[in-house]
């Protein structure tokens, strides 16, 4: 038997202010595409969550065969752009 790592879990911290604006915006604009939906569309990204229970953070998994510095940079850009759009 052999255990194999298939996913890595990440946490991306944002400010409390950004998190509150994100939550309020998505609650009141439920027809718009959420940040979670945008991230889950990225190849290799799954299980995106942010609910405030563990603070102002965005949690997600990346398949190990897709994980790279470039992908993590792309994810940060998607988050940054989404937050900029709601300000």
N, C-alpha and C positions, 0 to 999 in steps of 0.2 A: 504494500500500500504506500501511496505517496500523496501528500497534501500539496496542492498547487494553489498559489494565490491567483485569483481571477479578477479581482476588483480592488481598487484602493478607495478609501473614503477620505474625503476632504472637507474642511470647514473654511469658509471664506468670511472673515469678520468685516463688518461694516459698522459705521457709527450708529449710535442709538437714534440720532435724528434721521439718518437715511432709512433705517429700519422702520421707524414709525411712519415716515412718508410713504414708503413702499407698501406697508400693510394697509394704510388708509386708502391709498390710491387704488390698490387692487380690490379692496372691499367695496369701494364705491364705483368702480369701473369694471365690473365683472365680465363685461362682454369683450374687453380688450385681451390680447394675448398676455398671459402672465410671464413673469421672469422664469418661473419654474418650467412652463411650457417651452420657452425659448431655449433654455439650457438642455432640457430633455430631448430636443430635436438635434442636438450636436452628437455626431457619431461617437459612440463610446461612453456618453454621459447618461446616467440614470439616477433614479431615486432622489431627485432634487427636493429639498424640504427647507422651509423657513417658517417657523411659527412663533418665535419669541420665547418658547419654553426654555431654551438653552442660551438665551441672549440674542444679541443682534448679529446673527450669523446665518450663512447660507450653507447647507450641507448637501453634498452630492457624491456620487461614486463615479469612478472612471475605470473602464475595463483596462486591465494591465497591458494588453496588446495595443491599445490605442493611446495610452498615457504618454505624454511628452511635454517638454517645456513649452513648445509652441501651442499645444492644446490648452494648457493651463493659462497661457497668455491670452488666448482667444476667449476663454471663459471669463477672465477678468474684464476683458473689453466688453463682452456682452452685458455683464453686470453693470459696469461703469456707464455704458450707453443707455441702458434701461433706466438707471437711476437719474441720469441727466435728462432723459425724456420726461420724467415725472416732476422735475423741479420747476 
